[in-house]
């Protein structure tokens, strides 16, 4: 869900807004921060009900994989070699951390 929030905020940043207030108080930004707050609440709830911090942090770090993938599909962005290497390094870190 966190990856979807980042895509919403990125789409809003790419739009033209009529004034400073509308730049920060539009449906995509407010909706994105609402979903982000919901994600944090779900994480806290999960940790209070038996999910280990180690597991929650692994799930959160997966957003570094999902955001570029969603950006490719939704925003038609291209991944360069540097980004692909970074994603691979992060995924290796997740695997090592989980062991």
Jmol script that loads the backbone (N, CA, C; Angstrom):
load data "model"
ATOM      1  N   UNK A   1       0.815  -1.190   0.000  1.00  0.00           N
ATOM      2  CA  UNK A   1       0.000   0.000   0.000  1.00  0.00           C
ATOM      3  C   UNK A   1       0.863   1.260   0.000  1.00  0.00           C
ATOM      4  N   UNK A   2       2.002   1.165   0.666  1.00  0.00           N
ATOM      5  CA  UNK A   2       2.898   2.321   0.702  1.00  0.00           C
ATOM      6  C   UNK A   2       3.395   2.705  -0.679  1.00  0.00           C
ATOM      7  N   UNK A   3       3.578   1.705  -1.541  1.00  0.00           N
ATOM      8  CA  UNK A   3       4.024   1.989  -2.905  1.00  0.00           C
ATOM      9  C   UNK A   3       2.952   2.759  -3.667  1.00  0.00           C
ATOM     10  N   UNK A   4       1.708   2.415  -3.444  1.00  0.00           N
ATOM     11  CA  UNK A   4       0.605   3.128  -4.108  1.00  0.00           C
ATOM     12  C   UNK A   4       0.556   4.586  -3.656  1.00  0.00           C
ATOM     13  N   UNK A   5       0.834   4.820  -2.383  1.00  0.00           N
ATOM     14  CA  UNK A   5       0.859   6.191  -1.863  1.00  0.00           C
ATOM     15  C   UNK A   5       1.933   7.004  -2.579  1.00  0.00           C
ATOM     16  N   UNK A   6       3.100   6.405  -2.735  1.00  0.00           N
ATOM     17  CA  UNK A   6       4.185   7.125  -3.403  1.00  0.00           C
ATOM     18  C   UNK A   6       3.843   7.442  -4.853  1.00  0.00           C
ATOM     19  N   UNK A   7       3.142   6.537  -5.519  1.00  0.00           N
ATOM     20  CA  UNK A   7       2.730   6.789  -6.901  1.00  0.00           C
ATOM     21  C   UNK A   7       1.714   7.931  -6.941  1.00  0.00           C
ATOM     22  N   UNK A   8       0.757   7.940  -6.001  1.00  0.00           N
ATOM     23  CA  UNK A   8      -0.217   9.043  -5.939  1.00  0.00           C
ATOM     24  C   UNK A   8       0.481  10.381  -5.755  1.00  0.00           C
ATOM     25  N   UNK A   9       1.428  10.438  -4.819  1.00  0.00           N
ATOM     26  CA  UNK A   9       2.133  11.691  -4.567  1.00  0.00           C
ATOM     27  C   UNK A   9       2.973  12.109  -5.771  1.00  0.00           C
ATOM     28  N   UNK A  10       3.568  11.134  -6.446  1.00  0.00           N
ATOM     29  CA  UNK A  10       4.379  11.452  -7.626  1.00  0.00           C
ATOM     30  C   UNK A  10       3.514  11.969  -8.768  1.00  0.00           C
ATOM     31  N   UNK A  11       2.330  11.379  -8.931  1.00  0.00           N
ATOM     32  CA  UNK A  11       1.413  11.865  -9.975  1.00  0.00           C
ATOM     33  C   UNK A  11       0.969  13.292  -9.666  1.00  0.00           C
ATOM     34  N   UNK A  12       0.709  13.585  -8.406  1.00  0.00           N
ATOM     35  CA  UNK A  12       0.296  14.930  -8.026  1.00  0.00           C
ATOM     36  C   UNK A  12       1.430  15.930  -8.247  1.00  0.00           C
ATOM     37  N   UNK A  13       2.661  15.508  -7.974  1.00  0.00           N
ATOM     38  CA  UNK A  13       3.804  16.414  -8.150  1.00  0.00           C
ATOM     39  C   UNK A  13       4.013  16.763  -9.617  1.00  0.00           C
ATOM     40  N   UNK A  14       3.608  15.878 -10.516  1.00  0.00           N
ATOM     41  CA  UNK A  14       3.782  16.134 -11.936  1.00  0.00           C
ATOM     42  C   UNK A  14       2.686  16.979 -12.560  1.00  0.00           C
ATOM     43  N   UNK A  15       1.678  17.346 -11.781  1.00  0.00           N
ATOM     44  CA  UNK A  15       0.556  18.131 -12.295  1.00  0.00           C
ATOM     45  C   UNK A  15       0.784  19.619 -12.058  1.00  0.00           C
ATOM     46  N   UNK A  16       0.150  20.428 -12.890  1.00  0.00           N
ATOM     47  CA  UNK A  16       0.155  21.874 -12.684  1.00  0.00           C
ATOM     48  C   UNK A  16      -1.005  22.232 -11.756  1.00  0.00           C
ATOM     49  N   UNK A  17      -0.734  23.075 -10.777  1.00  0.00           N
ATOM     50  CA  UNK A  17      -1.763  23.503  -9.827  1.00  0.00           C
ATOM     51  C   UNK A  17      -1.928  25.012  -9.924  1.00  0.00           C
ATOM     52  N   UNK A  18      -3.145  25.461  -9.673  1.00  0.00           N
ATOM     53  CA  UNK A  18      -3.440  26.881  -9.852  1.00  0.00           C
ATOM     54  C   UNK A  18      -2.790  27.774  -8.795  1.00  0.00           C
ATOM     55  N   UNK A  19      -2.573  27.242  -7.585  1.00  0.00           N
ATOM     56  CA  UNK A  19      -1.911  28.029  -6.551  1.00  0.00           C
ATOM     57  C   UNK A  19      -1.207  27.113  -5.553  1.00  0.00           C
ATOM     58  N   UNK A  20      -0.531  27.724  -4.611  1.00  0.00           N
ATOM     59  CA  UNK A  20       0.263  26.993  -3.630  1.00  0.00           C
ATOM     60  C   UNK A  20      -0.597  26.070  -2.771  1.00  0.00           C
ATOM     61  N   UNK A  21      -1.768  26.543  -2.369  1.00  0.00           N
ATOM     62  CA  UNK A  21      -2.659  25.754  -1.504  1.00  0.00           C
ATOM     63  C   UNK A  21      -3.150  24.513  -2.242  1.00  0.00           C
ATOM     64  N   UNK A  22      -3.570  24.665  -3.478  1.00  0.00           N
ATOM     65  CA  UNK A  22      -4.064  23.519  -4.252  1.00  0.00           C
ATOM     66  C   UNK A  22      -2.954  22.501  -4.547  1.00  0.00           C
ATOM     67  N   UNK A  23      -1.730  22.954  -4.518  1.00  0.00           N
ATOM     68  CA  UNK A  23      -0.611  22.041  -4.736  1.00  0.00           C
ATOM     69  C   UNK A  23      -0.528  21.004  -3.610  1.00  0.00           C
ATOM     70  N   UNK A  24      -0.865  21.415  -2.404  1.00  0.00           N
ATOM     71  CA  UNK A  24      -0.768  20.526  -1.248  1.00  0.00           C
ATOM     72  C   UNK A  24      -2.119  20.037  -0.744  1.00  0.00           C
ATOM     73  N   UNK A  25      -3.191  20.678  -1.129  1.00  0.00           N
ATOM     74  CA  UNK A  25      -4.523  20.250  -0.695  1.00  0.00           C
ATOM     75  C   UNK A  25      -5.351  19.851  -1.914  1.00  0.00           C
ATOM     76  N   UNK A  26      -4.944  18.764  -2.550  1.00  0.00           N
ATOM     77  CA  UNK A  26      -5.737  18.207  -3.636  1.00  0.00           C
ATOM     78  C   UNK A  26      -6.041  16.756  -3.315  1.00  0.00           C
ATOM     79  N   UNK A  27      -6.886  16.135  -4.091  1.00  0.00           N
ATOM     80  CA  UNK A  27      -7.378  14.796  -3.789  1.00  0.00           C
ATOM     81  C   UNK A  27      -6.237  13.776  -3.720  1.00  0.00           C
ATOM     82  N   UNK A  28      -5.278  13.861  -4.624  1.00  0.00           N
ATOM     83  CA  UNK A  28      -4.193  12.873  -4.642  1.00  0.00           C
ATOM     84  C   UNK A  28      -3.286  13.002  -3.428  1.00  0.00           C
ATOM     85  N   UNK A  29      -2.958  14.203  -3.036  1.00  0.00           N
ATOM     86  CA  UNK A  29      -2.079  14.400  -1.884  1.00  0.00           C
ATOM     87  C   UNK A  29      -2.797  14.031  -0.589  1.00  0.00           C
ATOM     88  N   UNK A  30      -3.996  14.542  -0.406  1.00  0.00           N
ATOM     89  CA  UNK A  30      -4.744  14.249   0.823  1.00  0.00           C
ATOM     90  C   UNK A  30      -5.063  12.753   0.893  1.00  0.00           C
ATOM     91  N   UNK A  31      -5.483  12.176  -0.223  1.00  0.00           N
ATOM     92  CA  UNK A  31      -5.759  10.737  -0.255  1.00  0.00           C
ATOM     93  C   UNK A  31      -4.509   9.920   0.004  1.00  0.00           C
ATOM     94  N   UNK A  32      -3.383  10.340  -0.567  1.00  0.00           N
ATOM     95  CA  UNK A  32      -2.121   9.639  -0.350  1.00  0.00           C
ATOM     96  C   UNK A  32      -1.707   9.647   1.107  1.00  0.00           C
ATOM     97  N   UNK A  33      -1.807  10.801   1.747  1.00  0.00           N
ATOM     98  CA  UNK A  33      -1.431  10.869   3.159  1.00  0.00           C
ATOM     99  C   UNK A  33      -2.433  10.145   4.045  1.00  0.00           C
ATOM    100  N   UNK A  34      -3.691  10.091   3.636  1.00  0.00           N
ATOM    101  CA  UNK A  34      -4.682   9.314   4.384  1.00  0.00           C
ATOM    102  C   UNK A  34      -4.333   7.832   4.335  1.00  0.00           C
ATOM    103  N   UNK A  35      -4.003   7.330   3.144  1.00  0.00           N
ATOM    104  CA  UNK A  35      -3.638   5.914   3.003  1.00  0.00           C
ATOM    105  C   UNK A  35      -2.333   5.636   3.746  1.00  0.00           C
ATOM    106  N   UNK A  36      -1.391   6.574   3.716  1.00  0.00           N
ATOM    107  CA  UNK A  36      -0.142   6.406   4.447  1.00  0.00           C
ATOM    108  C   UNK A  36      -0.402   6.289   5.949  1.00  0.00           C
ATOM    109  N   UNK A  37      -1.286   7.126   6.463  1.00  0.00           N
ATOM    110  CA  UNK A  37      -1.664   7.050   7.877  1.00  0.00           C
ATOM    111  C   UNK A  37      -2.313   5.712   8.180  1.00  0.00           C
ATOM    112  N   UNK A  38      -3.146   5.231   7.270  1.00  0.00           N
ATOM    113  CA  UNK A  38      -3.776   3.926   7.428  1.00  0.00           C
ATOM    114  C   UNK A  38      -2.723   2.818   7.457  1.00  0.00           C
ATOM    115  N   UNK A  39      -1.720   2.910   6.603  1.00  0.00           N
ATOM    116  CA  UNK A  39      -0.628   1.923   6.588  1.00  0.00           C
ATOM    117  C   UNK A  39       0.113   1.895   7.919  1.00  0.00           C
ATOM    118  N   UNK A  40       0.395   3.054   8.462  1.00  0.00           N
ATOM    119  CA  UNK A  40       1.087   3.131   9.750  1.00  0.00           C
ATOM    120  C   UNK A  40       0.228   2.522  10.849  1.00  0.00           C
ATOM    121  N   UNK A  41      -1.071   2.816  10.826  1.00  0.00           N
ATOM    122  CA  UNK A  41      -1.971   2.249  11.827  1.00  0.00           C
ATOM    123  C   UNK A  41      -2.033   0.726  11.718  1.00  0.00           C
ATOM    124  N   UNK A  42      -2.053   0.198  10.504  1.00  0.00           N
ATOM    125  CA  UNK A  42      -2.066  -1.256  10.310  1.00  0.00           C
ATOM    126  C   UNK A  42      -0.758  -1.870  10.803  1.00  0.00           C
ATOM    127  N   UNK A  43       0.363  -1.212  10.545  1.00  0.00           N
ATOM    128  CA  UNK A  43       1.648  -1.709  11.038  1.00  0.00           C
ATOM    129  C   UNK A  43       1.678  -1.759  12.560  1.00  0.00           C
ATOM    130  N   UNK A  44       1.212  -0.709  13.202  1.00  0.00           N
ATOM    131  CA  UNK A  44       1.188  -0.675  14.665  1.00  0.00           C
ATOM    132  C   UNK A  44       0.264  -1.757  15.206  1.00  0.00           C
ATOM    133  N   UNK A  45      -0.893  -1.907  14.592  1.00  0.00           N
ATOM    134  CA  UNK A  45      -1.831  -2.941  15.016  1.00  0.00           C
ATOM    135  C   UNK A  45      -1.199  -4.332  14.873  1.00  0.00           C
ATOM    136  N   UNK A  46      -0.538  -4.564  13.741  1.00  0.00           N
ATOM    137  CA  UNK A  46       0.086  -5.865  13.500  1.00  0.00           C
ATOM    138  C   UNK A  46       1.183  -6.146  14.529  1.00  0.00           C
ATOM    139  N   UNK A  47       1.987  -5.133  14.838  1.00  0.00           N
ATOM    140  CA  UNK A  47       3.059  -5.345  15.815  1.00  0.00           C
ATOM    141  C   UNK A  47       2.500  -5.596  17.213  1.00  0.00           C
ATOM    142  N   UNK A  48       1.360  -4.997  17.524  1.00  0.00           N
ATOM    143  CA  UNK A  48       0.734  -5.226  18.832  1.00  0.00           C
ATOM    144  C   UNK A  48       0.057  -6.587  18.922  1.00  0.00           C
ATOM    145  N   UNK A  49      -0.127  -7.237  17.790  1.00  0.00           N
ATOM    146  CA  UNK A  49      -0.829  -8.527  17.780  1.00  0.00           C
ATOM    147  C   UNK A  49       0.044  -9.659  17.250  1.00  0.00           C
ATOM    148  N   UNK A  50       1.338  -9.598  17.513  1.00  0.00           N
ATOM    149  CA  UNK A  50       2.192 -10.745  17.269  1.00  0.00           C
ATOM    150  C   UNK A  50       3.116 -10.712  16.079  1.00  0.00           C
ATOM    151  N   UNK A  51       2.984  -9.759  15.176  1.00  0.00           N
ATOM    152  CA  UNK A  51       3.907  -9.688  14.048  1.00  0.00           C
ATOM    153  C   UNK A  51       5.194  -9.023  14.537  1.00  0.00           C
ATOM    154  N   UNK A  52       6.311  -9.651  14.251  1.00  0.00           N
ATOM    155  CA  UNK A  52       7.592  -9.134  14.727  1.00  0.00           C
ATOM    156  C   UNK A  52       8.012  -7.894  13.950  1.00  0.00           C
ATOM    157  N   UNK A  53       8.755  -7.026  14.632  1.00  0.00           N
ATOM    158  CA  UNK A  53       9.269  -5.810  14.000  1.00  0.00           C
ATOM    159  C   UNK A  53      10.133  -6.161  12.791  1.00  0.00           C
ATOM    160  N   UNK A  54      10.878  -7.255  12.908  1.00  0.00           N
ATOM    161  CA  UNK A  54      11.719  -7.713  11.816  1.00  0.00           C
ATOM    162  C   UNK A  54      10.886  -7.971  10.561  1.00  0.00           C
ATOM    163  N   UNK A  55       9.732  -8.593  10.725  1.00  0.00           N
ATOM    164  CA  UNK A  55       8.871  -8.909   9.585  1.00  0.00           C
ATOM    165  C   UNK A  55       8.222  -7.664   9.002  1.00  0.00           C
ATOM    166  N   UNK A  56       7.831  -6.736   9.853  1.00  0.00           N
ATOM    167  CA  UNK A  56       7.217  -5.491   9.375  1.00  0.00           C
ATOM    168  C   UNK A  56       8.234  -4.668   8.584  1.00  0.00           C
ATOM    169  N   UNK A  57       9.465  -4.592   9.078  1.00  0.00           N
ATOM    170  CA  UNK A  57      10.471  -3.803   8.374  1.00  0.00           C
ATOM    171  C   UNK A  57      10.831  -4.433   7.028  1.00  0.00           C
ATOM    172  N   UNK A  58      10.765  -5.759   6.939  1.00  0.00           N
ATOM    173  CA  UNK A  58      10.999  -6.422   5.656  1.00  0.00           C
ATOM    174  C   UNK A  58       9.902  -6.047   4.669  1.00  0.00           C
ATOM    175  N   UNK A  59       8.668  -6.070   5.123  1.00  0.00           N
ATOM    176  CA  UNK A  59       7.557  -5.699   4.238  1.00  0.00           C
ATOM    177  C   UNK A  59       7.668  -4.250   3.785  1.00  0.00           C
ATOM    178  N   UNK A  60       8.080  -3.382   4.683  1.00  0.00           N
ATOM    179  CA  UNK A  60       8.235  -1.967   4.328  1.00  0.00           C
ATOM    180  C   UNK A  60       9.346  -1.773   3.295  1.00  0.00           C
ATOM    181  N   UNK A  61      10.431  -2.530   3.433  1.00  0.00           N
ATOM    182  CA  UNK A  61      11.537  -2.357   2.494  1.00  0.00           C
ATOM    183  C   UNK A  61      11.192  -2.893   1.106  1.00  0.00           C
ATOM    184  N   UNK A  62      10.174  -3.702   1.003  1.00  0.00           N
ATOM    185  CA  UNK A  62       9.749  -4.185  -0.313  1.00  0.00           C
ATOM    186  C   UNK A  62       9.170  -3.063  -1.173  1.00  0.00           C
ATOM    187  N   UNK A  63       8.830  -1.949  -0.560  1.00  0.00           N
ATOM    188  CA  UNK A  63       8.323  -0.824  -1.354  1.00  0.00           C
ATOM    189  C   UNK A  63       9.399  -0.302  -2.304  1.00  0.00           C
ATOM    190  N   UNK A  64      10.673  -0.514  -1.973  1.00  0.00           N
ATOM    191  CA  UNK A  64      11.748  -0.104  -2.877  1.00  0.00           C
ATOM    192  C   UNK A  64      11.748  -0.947  -4.154  1.00  0.00           C
ATOM    193  N   UNK A  65      11.082  -2.076  -4.103  1.00  0.00           N
ATOM    194  CA  UNK A  65      10.899  -2.898  -5.298  1.00  0.00           C
ATOM    195  C   UNK A  65       9.615  -2.515  -6.024  1.00  0.00           C
ATOM    196  N   UNK A  66       8.530  -2.345  -5.264  1.00  0.00           N
ATOM    197  CA  UNK A  66       7.228  -2.118  -5.877  1.00  0.00           C
ATOM    198  C   UNK A  66       7.062  -0.725  -6.483  1.00  0.00           C
ATOM    199  N   UNK A  67       7.657   0.288  -5.881  1.00  0.00           N
ATOM    200  CA  UNK A  67       7.511   1.647  -6.417  1.00  0.00           C
ATOM    201  C   UNK A  67       8.081   1.763  -7.829  1.00  0.00           C
ATOM    202  N   UNK A  68       9.304   1.301  -8.088  1.00  0.00           N
ATOM    203  CA  UNK A  68       9.794   1.381  -9.478  1.00  0.00           C
ATOM    204  C   UNK A  68       8.967   0.546 -10.450  1.00  0.00           C
ATOM    205  N   UNK A  69       8.492  -0.614  -9.999  1.00  0.00           N
ATOM    206  CA  UNK A  69       7.685  -1.447 -10.892  1.00  0.00           C
ATOM    207  C   UNK A  69       6.356  -0.755 -11.230  1.00  0.00           C
ATOM    208  N   UNK A  70       5.709  -0.186 -10.218  1.00  0.00           N
ATOM    209  CA  UNK A  70       4.466   0.542 -10.465  1.00  0.00           C
ATOM    210  C   UNK A  70       4.723   1.792 -11.305  1.00  0.00           C
ATOM    211  N   UNK A  71       5.858   2.439 -11.094  1.00  0.00           N
ATOM    212  CA  UNK A  71       6.203   3.620 -11.892  1.00  0.00           C
ATOM    213  C   UNK A  71       6.366   3.261 -13.362  1.00  0.00           C
ATOM    214  N   UNK A  72       6.931   2.078 -13.611  1.00  0.00           N
ATOM    215  CA  UNK A  72       7.074   1.635 -15.003  1.00  0.00           C
ATOM    216  C   UNK A  72       5.711   1.406 -15.639  1.00  0.00           C
ATOM    217  N   UNK A  73       4.804   0.793 -14.902  1.00  0.00           N
ATOM    218  CA  UNK A  73       3.498   0.435 -15.452  1.00  0.00           C
ATOM    219  C   UNK A  73       2.579   1.646 -15.531  1.00  0.00           C
ATOM    220  N   UNK A  74       2.476   2.402 -14.445  1.00  0.00           N
ATOM    221  CA  UNK A  74       1.494   3.491 -14.373  1.00  0.00           C
ATOM    222  C   UNK A  74       2.023   4.782 -14.988  1.00  0.00           C
ATOM    223  N   UNK A  75       3.250   5.150 -14.649  1.00  0.00           N
ATOM    224  CA  UNK A  75       3.794   6.432 -15.093  1.00  0.00           C
ATOM    225  C   UNK A  75       4.653   6.322 -16.345  1.00  0.00           C
ATOM    226  N   UNK A  76       4.846   5.096 -16.824  1.00  0.00           N
ATOM    227  CA  UNK A  76       5.642   4.836 -18.034  1.00  0.00           C
ATOM    228  C   UNK A  76       7.086   5.319 -17.882  1.00  0.00           C
ATOM    229  N   UNK A  77       7.626   5.212 -16.674  1.00  0.00           N
ATOM    230  CA  UNK A  77       9.020   5.576 -16.445  1.00  0.00           C
ATOM    231  C   UNK A  77       9.918   4.413 -16.842  1.00  0.00           C
ATOM    232  N   UNK A  78      11.152   4.738 -17.152  1.00  0.00           N
ATOM    233  CA  UNK A  78      12.114   3.703 -17.531  1.00  0.00           C
ATOM    234  C   UNK A  78      13.103   3.503 -16.392  1.00  0.00           C
ATOM    235  N   UNK A  79      13.512   2.252 -16.198  1.00  0.00           N
ATOM    236  CA  UNK A  79      14.534   1.941 -15.203  1.00  0.00           C
ATOM    237  C   UNK A  79      15.891   1.897 -15.887  1.00  0.00           C
ATOM    238  N   UNK A  80      16.855   2.591 -15.309  1.00  0.00           N
ATOM    239  CA  UNK A  80      18.206   2.498 -15.846  1.00  0.00           C
ATOM    240  C   UNK A  80      18.970   1.413 -15.087  1.00  0.00           C
ATOM    241  N   UNK A  81      20.164   1.128 -15.526  1.00  0.00           N
ATOM    242  CA  UNK A  81      20.968   0.048 -14.944  1.00  0.00           C
ATOM    243  C   UNK A  81      21.252   0.319 -13.467  1.00  0.00           C
ATOM    244  N   UNK A  82      21.505   1.556 -13.130  1.00  0.00           N
ATOM    245  CA  UNK A  82      21.793   1.917 -11.739  1.00  0.00           C
ATOM    246  C   UNK A  82      20.621   1.603 -10.813  1.00  0.00           C
ATOM    247  N   UNK A  83      19.411   1.910 -11.255  1.00  0.00           N
ATOM    248  CA  UNK A  83      18.229   1.618 -10.444  1.00  0.00           C
ATOM    249  C   UNK A  83      18.014   0.112 -10.309  1.00  0.00           C
ATOM    250  N   UNK A  84      18.239  -0.620 -11.379  1.00  0.00           N
ATOM    251  CA  UNK A  84      18.070  -2.074 -11.334  1.00  0.00           C
ATOM    252  C   UNK A  84      19.076  -2.685 -10.362  1.00  0.00           C
ATOM    253  N   UNK A  85      20.313  -2.224 -10.397  1.00  0.00           N
ATOM    254  CA  UNK A  85      21.328  -2.723  -9.470  1.00  0.00           C
ATOM    255  C   UNK A  85      20.935  -2.387  -8.033  1.00  0.00           C
ATOM    256  N   UNK A  86      20.440  -1.179  -7.816  1.00  0.00           N
ATOM    257  CA  UNK A  86      20.011  -0.772  -6.471  1.00  0.00           C
ATOM    258  C   UNK A  86      18.879  -1.655  -5.962  1.00  0.00           C
ATOM    259  N   UNK A  87      17.925  -1.973  -6.816  1.00  0.00           N
ATOM    260  CA  UNK A  87      16.811  -2.835  -6.418  1.00  0.00           C
ATOM    261  C   UNK A  87      17.326  -4.231  -6.065  1.00  0.00           C
ATOM    262  N   UNK A  88      18.253  -4.744  -6.846  1.00  0.00           N
ATOM    263  CA  UNK A  88      18.821  -6.069  -6.569  1.00  0.00           C
ATOM    264  C   UNK A  88      19.561  -6.068  -5.234  1.00  0.00           C
ATOM    265  N   UNK A  89      20.333  -5.020  -4.964  1.00  0.00           N
ATOM    266  CA  UNK A  89      21.060  -4.926  -3.695  1.00  0.00           C
ATOM    267  C   UNK A  89      20.079  -4.867  -2.522  1.00  0.00           C
ATOM    268  N   UNK A  90      19.011  -4.099  -2.656  1.00  0.00           N
ATOM    269  CA  UNK A  90      18.014  -4.006  -1.593  1.00  0.00           C
ATOM    270  C   UNK A  90      17.345  -5.354  -1.367  1.00  0.00           C
ATOM    271  N   UNK A  91      16.988  -6.046  -2.432  1.00  0.00           N
ATOM    272  CA  UNK A  91      16.354  -7.366  -2.290  1.00  0.00           C
ATOM    273  C   UNK A  91      17.308  -8.370  -1.633  1.00  0.00           C
ATOM    274  N   UNK A  92      18.603  -8.295  -1.968  1.00  0.00           N
ATOM    275  CA  UNK A  92      19.592  -9.159  -1.313  1.00  0.00           C
ATOM    276  C   UNK A  92      19.674  -8.828   0.173  1.00  0.00           C
ATOM    277  N   UNK A  93      19.618  -7.543   0.499  1.00  0.00           N
ATOM    278  CA  UNK A  93      19.618  -7.125   1.906  1.00  0.00           C
ATOM    279  C   UNK A  93      18.406  -7.639   2.657  1.00  0.00           C
ATOM    280  N   UNK A  94      17.256  -7.637   2.004  1.00  0.00           N
ATOM    281  CA  UNK A  94      16.040  -8.157   2.632  1.00  0.00           C
ATOM    282  C   UNK A  94      16.194  -9.642   2.911  1.00  0.00           C
ATOM    283  N   UNK A  95      16.732 -10.378   1.946  1.00  0.00           N
ATOM    284  CA  UNK A  95      16.921 -11.822   2.123  1.00  0.00           C
ATOM    285  C   UNK A  95      17.896 -12.092   3.266  1.00  0.00           C
ATOM    286  N   UNK A  96      19.021 -11.367   3.304  1.00  0.00           N
ATOM    287  CA  UNK A  96      20.006 -11.550   4.372  1.00  0.00           C
ATOM    288  C   UNK A  96      19.411 -11.180   5.737  1.00  0.00           C
ATOM    289  N   UNK A  97      18.662 -10.087   5.772  1.00  0.00           N
ATOM    290  CA  UNK A  97      18.057  -9.633   7.024  1.00  0.00           C
ATOM    291  C   UNK A  97      17.034 -10.646   7.542  1.00  0.00           C
ATOM    292  N   UNK A  98      16.330 -11.296   6.635  1.00  0.00           N
ATOM    293  CA  UNK A  98      15.282 -12.240   7.031  1.00  0.00           C
ATOM    294  C   UNK A  98      15.883 -13.538   7.575  1.00  0.00           C
ATOM    295  N   UNK A  99      17.099 -13.875   7.149  1.00  0.00           N
ATOM    296  CA  UNK A  99      17.721 -15.133   7.608  1.00  0.00           C
ATOM    297  C   UNK A  99      18.104 -15.030   9.027  1.00  0.00           C
TER     298      UNK A  99
END
end "model"
wireframe off; spacefill off
backbone 0.3
color backbone group
